[in-house]
Amino acid sequence: MAKIIAGVSCSHVPAIGAAIDNGKTEEPYWKRVFSGFDKSKEWMAQAKPDVVIAIYNDHASAFSVELIPTFALGCAAEFPPADEGWGPRPVPVVKGHPQLASHIAQSVILDEFDLTIVNKMEVDHGLTVPLNLMFGSPKQWPCPVIPLAVNVVMFPPPTGHRCFMLGRAIRKAVQSFPEDLRVVVMGTGGMSHQISGPRAGLINSKFDKAFLDNLSRDPKKLTRIPHLEYMREAGAEGIEMVMWLIMRGALDDKVDEVYRFYTVPASNTAVGHIILENRGKASTKSKRGAAPKRKLAAARSRTQRIASKHSASC
């Protein structure tokens, strides 16, 4: 049976991708941002997920005002990087997991969530930047990735509660998948920022940090935040944080916060990041062969006890 072991959330600032692509990660402005993800890469290397479900928003790369799906699930075998105006990013093609993605689509749709199934899609910085932050810059991404694009660009976006409940449905779907897989769910976007208008450059660290606190302690409280509050407190683009609630909904009620990072600004955006582990997960450091070995040892012990009783009776 597949199992969600952890959830990760982080910002997907496009300038972070540009800094990586142009070799600027060691410059003083960017070094403090990237150093905050050193422990995250170590954690991911230990966790070794078999699949990542990545929740992000498209930035007019795969979709436009002509077609605006609220939730779009990528079920293809691969997703090439999009040309966002200056050529595709020099990152690996994202390899999908069509079997698990199709299973999630069937389960979630029959659970009365109307997903759009996408069998051909390019992915932009909303997805590739978080992959860089968690995996570095490998020649190939180390595991398949299932993209879930959420509309938080055109009104109306989904509510936080709807996103949280979609996460619940995704958890149910993953748990009913028969293959033994370790899954990490990644929510991206935010935190507080506004790109244009009189409040361009707005950052609200108090709101952001309270959001991070409640993400692990009281996520139900976050599901009650209305759209207008996100806009008022976190800027027009702060609504992206509802995607973090899909990640949180996919986890258990009780989680352990293993790492948090927050810094401002990165290209006029507050960068937030958190790693939450399900308490019932298998240890990220344990070998997968450990459980079968324990079962084998227990079986041998039972056999020995039965044999001993049989000898005594004879």
C-alpha positions in Angstrom: 0.0 0.0 0.0 1.3 3.5 -0.8 1.8 5.9 2.1 2.3 9.6 2.4 5.2 10.1 4.7 5.6 13.8 4.8 4.5 17.2 3.4 6.7 20.1 2.3 5.8 23.6 1.5 8.0 26.3 0.0 7.8 29.5 -2.1 8.4 29.3 -5.9 9.8 32.8 -6.7 10.9 32.9 -10.3 14.0 34.9 -9.5 15.2 32.0 -7.4 15.2 29.9 -10.6 17.1 32.7 -12.4 19.7 32.8 -9.7 20.2 29.1 -10.0 20.4 29.1 -13.7 22.8 32.1 -13.9 25.2 30.9 -11.1 24.3 33.6 -8.6 23.5 31.3 -5.6 26.7 32.3 -3.7 26.1 36.1 -4.1 25.3 37.7 -0.7 21.7 38.5 -1.6 20.9 35.0 -2.6 23.2 33.0 -0.4 21.0 33.6 2.7 18.0 32.2 0.7 19.7 29.1 -0.6 21.5 28.3 2.7 18.0 27.9 4.3 17.4 24.9 2.1 20.7 23.0 2.8 19.0 21.0 5.6 16.0 20.4 3.4 18.1 18.8 0.7 19.7 16.5 3.4 16.2 15.6 4.6 15.0 14.8 1.2 18.0 12.7 0.4 17.3 10.6 3.6 13.6 10.4 3.0 14.1 9.0 -0.6 10.4 9.4 -1.7 9.3 7.1 -4.5 6.9 9.8 -5.8 6.3 13.5 -5.2 2.9 15.1 -5.6 3.7 18.7 -6.4 0.9 21.3 -6.0 1.6 24.5 -7.8 0.0 27.2 -9.9 0.6 27.7 -13.6 1.7 31.1 -14.8 0.1 31.3 -18.2 2.4 28.5 -19.5 0.1 25.5 -19.8 -3.2 27.4 -19.4 -4.5 30.9 -20.3 -7.7 32.9 -20.0 -9.1 30.7 -22.7 -9.0 27.7 -20.3 -8.9 28.0 -16.5 -9.2 24.7 -14.7 -9.6 25.0 -10.9 -7.7 21.8 -10.3 -5.7 20.1 -13.1 -3.9 16.8 -12.5 -1.0 15.8 -14.7 -1.3 12.1 -15.7 1.3 12.1 -18.5 4.5 10.2 -18.5 6.6 13.4 -18.7 6.3 17.1 -18.4 8.9 19.3 -20.2 9.9 22.7 -18.8 7.9 25.6 -20.3 9.3 28.5 -22.2 8.3 31.5 -20.0 9.6 34.1 -22.4 13.3 33.6 -22.3 13.5 29.9 -23.2 12.8 26.8 -21.1 14.8 26.6 -17.9 17.9 24.3 -18.1 16.3 21.7 -15.8 15.5 18.0 -16.3 12.2 17.0 -17.9 9.8 16.1 -15.1 9.0 12.4 -15.3 5.4 11.6 -14.1 3.8 8.5 -12.6 0.8 7.8 -14.8 -0.4 4.8 -12.8 -0.6 6.6 -9.5 -1.9 9.8 -11.1 -4.7 8.0 -12.9 -5.6 6.2 -9.7 -5.7 9.5 -7.8 -7.9 11.0 -10.6 -10.4 8.1 -10.4 -10.5 8.0 -6.7 -10.8 11.8 -6.2 -13.4 12.3 -9.0 -15.5 9.5 -7.6 -15.1 11.3 -4.2 -16.9 14.2 -5.9 -13.9 16.4 -6.6 -14.0 17.5 -10.3 -10.4 17.4 -11.4 -9.3 18.2 -15.0 -7.2 15.3 -16.3 -4.2 16.6 -18.3 -2.3 14.2 -20.5 0.0 16.8 -22.1 1.4 19.8 -20.2 4.5 21.9 -19.8 5.5 23.0 -16.3 6.9 26.4 -15.4 8.9 27.8 -12.4 6.0 27.2 -10.1 7.0 23.5 -10.1 10.6 23.5 -11.1 11.9 26.0 -8.6 10.6 24.0 -5.6 12.2 20.9 -7.1 15.5 22.7 -7.3 15.2 23.9 -3.7 14.5 20.3 -2.4 16.7 18.3 -4.8 19.4 20.6 -6.0 20.3 20.6 -9.6 20.7 16.9 -10.7 20.9 15.7 -14.2 17.6 13.9 -13.6 15.0 14.4 -10.9 15.5 11.5 -8.5 11.9 10.4 -8.5 8.7 10.7 -10.5 6.6 13.9 -9.9 2.8 14.2 -10.3 1.9 17.8 -10.9 -1.4 19.3 -9.6 -2.0 22.8 -11.0 -4.4 25.0 -9.0 -6.0 28.2 -10.3 -4.9 31.0 -7.9 -4.5 33.6 -10.7 -8.0 34.3 -12.0 -11.0 34.9 -9.8 -12.5 32.8 -8.3 -9.7 30.7 -6.8 -10.8 27.7 -4.6 -11.3 28.3 -0.9 -8.8 27.2 1.7 -11.4 24.7 3.0 -11.9 23.2 -0.4 -8.2 22.8 -0.9 -7.8 21.2 2.5 -10.6 18.7 1.7 -9.0 17.9 -1.6 -5.9 17.0 0.3 -7.9 14.6 2.4 -9.3 13.0 -0.8 -5.8 12.7 -2.2 -4.6 11.0 1.0 -7.5 8.5 0.7 -6.6 7.9 -2.9 -2.9 7.3 -2.2 -3.6 4.9 0.7 -5.8 2.8 -1.6 -3.0 2.4 -4.3 -1.8 -1.2 -4.0 1.9 -0.6 -4.8 4.3 0.0 -1.9 5.3 3.6 -2.4 6.6 6.4 -0.2 5.0 9.6 -1.2 5.9 13.2 -0.3 3.3 15.9 -1.0 4.7 19.4 -1.8 2.7 22.6 -1.6 4.2 25.7 -3.3 3.7 29.4 -3.7 3.6 32.4 -1.5 4.2 33.7 1.1 3.1 37.3 1.4 3.8 39.3 -1.7 2.2 41.7 -4.2 3.6 42.1 -7.7 1.8 45.2 -8.9 -0.4 48.1 -7.9 -0.1 50.7 -5.1 0.9 48.0 -2.6 3.6 46.3 -4.8 6.3 44.9 -2.5 4.0 44.3 0.4 5.3 41.7 2.9 3.6 40.8 6.1 5.9 38.7 8.2 3.5 38.5 11.2 0.8 36.9 9.0 3.3 34.6 7.4 4.7 33.3 10.6 1.3 32.8 12.1 0.3 30.8 9.0 3.4 28.6 9.5 2.6 28.1 13.1 -1.0 27.0 12.4 0.0 24.8 9.5 1.3 22.3 11.9 -0.7 23.1 15.1 -4.2 24.2 13.9 -4.7 23.8 10.1 -8.5 23.9 10.5 -8.1 27.5 11.6 -6.4 28.3 8.3 -9.2 26.8 6.3 -11.5 29.5 7.6 -9.4 32.4 6.2 -11.5 34.1 3.4 -10.0 35.3 0.1 -10.3 39.0 1.1 -8.2 38.4 4.2 -5.4 36.8 2.2 -5.5 39.8 -0.1 -5.6 42.4 2.7 -3.0 40.8 4.9 -0.7 38.9 2.4 -1.1 40.9 -0.8 -2.8 40.0 -4.0 -0.5 37.0 -4.7 -0.7 35.7 -1.1 -3.7 33.7 -2.1 -1.2 31.1 -3.4 -0.9 29.9 0.2 -4.2 28.0 -0.1 -2.1 25.4 -2.1 -0.2 24.7 1.1 -3.5 23.6 2.6 -3.8 20.8 0.0 -0.5 19.5 1.2 -1.6 19.8 4.9 -5.0 18.1 4.2 -3.1 15.1 2.7 -1.2 14.6 6.0 -2.4 13.1 9.3 -4.0 15.2 11.9 -1.0 15.0 14.1 2.4 15.8 12.5 5.9 16.6 13.6 7.5 19.8 12.3 11.1 18.8 11.5 12.3 22.0 9.9 11.2 25.6 9.1 12.8 28.4 7.3 11.7 32.0 6.6 13.4 35.0 5.1 12.6 38.3 3.4 12.8 39.4 0.8 13.6 37.4 -2.3 12.6 39.5 -5.3 10.0 41.4 -3.2 8.6 38.1 -1.9 8.6 36.5 1.6 10.2 33.1 1.2 8.6 30.5 3.6 9.4 26.8 3.9 8.3 24.0 6.3 8.7 20.2 6.5 6.0 18.2 8.3 6.3 14.4 8.9 3.4 12.1 9.6 4.0 10.6 13.0 3.1 7.1 11.8 5.6 7.1 9.0 8.5 4.7 8.7 11.8 6.3 9.7 13.5 8.1 6.8 16.8 6.5 7.9 15.5 2.9 8.2 16.2 0.4 5.5 13.2 -1.0 3.6 14.3 -4.5 4.3 14.1 -4.0 8.0 10.4 -4.7 8.3 10.4 -8.0 6.4 13.4 -9.1 8.4 11.6 -8.4 11.7 8.6 -10.4 10.4 10.8 -13.3 9.4 12.5 -13.3 12.8 9.1 -13.3 14.5 7.9 -16.2 12.3 11.0 -18.2 13.2 10.5 -17.5 16.9 6.9 -18.8 16.6 8.1 -21.9 14.8 10.7 -22.6 17.4 8.1 -22.2 20.2 5.7 -24.7 18.5 8.5 -27.1 17.9 9.6 -26.9 21.6 6.0 -27.6 22.8 5.8 -30.5 20.3 9.0 -32.0 21.7 7.8 -31.7 25.3 4.6 -33.5 24.5 6.4 -36.3 22.9 
